[in-house]
Amino acid sequence: MSAHARIAAITNRIVERSKPTRERYLERLRAAASQGVNRSVLGCANLAHGFAICSPAEKDALAGDRVPNLGIITAYNDMLSAHQPFETYPAIIREAAAQAGGIAQVAGGVPAMCDGVTQGQPGMELSLFSRDLIAMAAGVGLSHNMFDAALFLGVCDKIVPGLVIAALSFGHLPAIFIPAGPMTSGLPNDEKSRVRQLFAEGKVGRAELLEAESKSYHGPGTCTFYGTANSNQMLMEIMGFHMPGSSFINPGTPLREALTREAAKRALAITALGNEFTPAGEMIDERSIVNGVVGLHATGGSTNHTMHLVAMARAGGIQLTWQDIAELSELVPLLARVYPNGLADVNHFQAAGGMGFLIKELLKQGLVHDDVRTVFGQGLEAYTVDAQLGENGTVVRKPSPEKSHDPKVLASIETPFQANGGLKMLRGNLGKAVIKISAVKAERHIIEAPAIVFHSQQELQNAFKEGKLNRDFVAVVRFQGPKANGMPELHKLTPPLGVLQDRGFRVALLTDGRMSGASGKVPAAIHVTPEAVDGGPIARIKDGDIIRLDAIRGTLEVLVDAADMAEREPVTIDLSDNEFGMGRELFAPFRHAVGPSDQGASVLFHAH
């Protein structure tokens, strides 16, 4: 069976599995849409509160049912480089809406934390939960029932998935996502990584490390490596939530502003008041979700999306599983080499042909569904373009290049970097896990070595500094799952494990925690479920147990007699240190209610 036919079969399987929840979802969506313009159901006092600060002309317009009103949900803050550009967007959107005969209001703000700031810090234990909190906060903003469409301003790790959950929860409204773009290229990512490893070995000091980091993260926009934030932007484009060609245009450029204005005007055109009504919940269906997964594999995207895509799909009544993701990985070739899967950054990816070229190549072999709805109003073929600035300051689109401008960064479908995607699922007597192998050398796709068990990142770092890890081993870092401590990213482990691997040792990581989109050259079986705090098999591992991680066969096993493992009592530890400080006490209900990783690690959909 061809890859095209197998992808169609997986999509149909998801459709069949999702029928009960998807049908209920669509019934509710259509009931909400049938009520007509939302403001028409508001009482006079309600409406007066909703437009109290508007101009007389705007009040006249909003008092009727004919002028659309856009609700802006913004993740702006000026600490987070990727979101700082959003400061000026509401004014631009309001002006563009007015020019097109509509109105726009900021409906609400949502939190936007930076995982780069909180790495290895207590605040990181709020990060994963912030996704569901963002969805709730956006829901509060849209609950005023004043809006005919929503514009979502968000870029980074948990923010976009949270906003997508909100967009689908308000699926009777059209929704467009407006990006801010990546920062310009700074210190090459491989040089940044080299300095990090030198620091881990004690060969450079904090001053040299800070200088390198500051040259890497140096201005407005998304970090330029291909982590979760830029994976988010890829997803929004390939799923049809972005305007074509808009994902990776730098902030502060005329084209960036033109794309923002265009998105605002397009949002007005797809409300129920026009002829192209495109409610988000109808637009995003099983085919759109599969396109997102395919894009993730083709670009070697973030491991975080093995959880986020599951949760996002569930918000639309769609039941996506890790098995679906794993099977799609076998069918989709890797077409992009962007750090940490290569030396290039996302600006180089954009210059090589970007999303337009990528989508064109995937369409050639039917690896993505073209017959989807998008905010642009056409199928995915309309996204095989290069967005440029026209002479009159508007956006013009030209066909994407026939050949990649840099085949070392962006490959054709005929000559991929590898035959399958960068993400794989692992199964075995330790449960289920995720591994990202697009940056892992082939000779390290299988690791069999004794376990060394740790209960924190710091324990491993201390052992490394004390010279106790100069050998082959699998680092088992447990009690890092959603219920234990919010599942923080464990990037403080990357430099020491990278150093040990470079010294010639065969090392790997096994954890119920996360490594995210920056997962690199060390084999890492992550998101292990059941997690240790639930008594999963990872809680029964002892120092010296032989662990076999096989990314080729997709297996994860401890080579211990089954009867012996069954007799062992799961280890428990005191987790009280994770419960207070930096807001962690406020998130206790999330830790208690969260579902497992393979179900999206969500507090919103676990009960369903």
Helices and strands as residue ranges (DSSP letters): H 3-33, G 38-41, H 44-50, H 56-63, E 69-74, G 84-88, H 89-99, E 103-109, H 115-118, G 122-126, H 127-142, E 149-153, H 159-169, E 175-178, H 189-200, H 206-216, H 228-238, H 254-269, H 280-283, H 286-299, H 305-315, H 322-329, H 346-352, H 354-364, G 380-383, E 385-389, E 395-399, E 423-428, E 431-436, G 442-444, E 446-454, H 457-465, E 473-477, H 482-485, G 491-493, H 494-502, E 507-511, E 524-529, G 532-534, G 537-540, E 546-550, E 555-558, H 562-567, G 576-578, G 584-587, H 588-593, G 597-599
